[in-house]
Every structure is written in C-alpha cells, then in structure tokens.
Amino acid sequence: MTDEWTNNIVNSVANVSAIIAGQFGRDVPALYTDAIIDSTGTQHAGISVNIVILDGNSGQLLRLIEEALKSNVVCIAFSTTGQMLSNNYTEYHQKISSSKTENTEIIGVGIYGDDEAVKLLTKKFSLTK
C-alpha cells in the first residue's frame, strides 16, 4: 500500500464519518451539548455519547441497515451516490429518493439509540483502524 492510497482511505472514512455525525447532530440534538471551555479558553466538543467508526463491507452494512430498521434505533446511511454528487444536492436528493438502499452502494452507516440495542446490532463489527 502506498502512503497516498492510505491517506485517501483515511480521508474517505473521516469524510463519511463527519457527514453521518453532522446528520445525527441535526436529527438527534441530545447527542451534543453546549461546548465545554477549558481553563485556557479553548472550546471542546460537547458530545454526550460515544461515537465509534466500525469496519464493514457493503453487504454487512446493508444487513446492519435492515436490522436497524426493525429495531428502535435511528439509522443514517451514506453512499457512493452521495460522494459522487456532493456538490449537487438536487440531483443527490432525486437519485436517493428514487432508489432502493441496496442500489446506492452504502459506504457508511450511523446507528443511535439505546446502548444495548446498538451493541446488539454492531457486535459483529470491528473498529476502524
């Protein structure tokens, strides 16, 4: 593996994670509190729960979505369709809203809910390195 290839993967994981976390921030306000200011005046994120990034292939992520939709959790997905159309929201919205999940090439999934429900859904996954 080249350093450039590794950097591209890390950047992609970071980008997808930021997009999903941002949507959670909009949809689940309880995730974030007011910023915390340390004794030197630096602002720190006021996040109230853990966020972890898990590894999984497209098939695993699709199964996770299917199981999450049956559970009492919030599930947010992001796909290669979203990556390709990142600067064209209108086309992105049209393509996603007229597509089946399995046709959007899922590359990231966020799950939020009761700790036990989330653990049950994600126990087969490993943390991203």
Sequence and secondary structure as in RCSB ss.txt:
>XXXX:A:sequence
MTDEWTNNIVNSVANVSAIIAGQFGRDVPALYTDAIIDSTGTQHAGISVNIVILDGNSGQLLRLIEEALKSNVVC
IAFSTTGQMLSNNYTEYHQKISSSKTENTEIIGVGIYGDDEAVKLLTKKFSLTK
>XXXX:A:secstr
  HHHHHHHHHHHHHHHHHHHHHHHHH GGGB S EE TTS EE  B S    EE  HHHHHHHHHHHHHTTEEE
EEEEHHHHHTTT HHHHHHHHHTS GGGS EEEEEEEE HHHHHHHHTT EE  
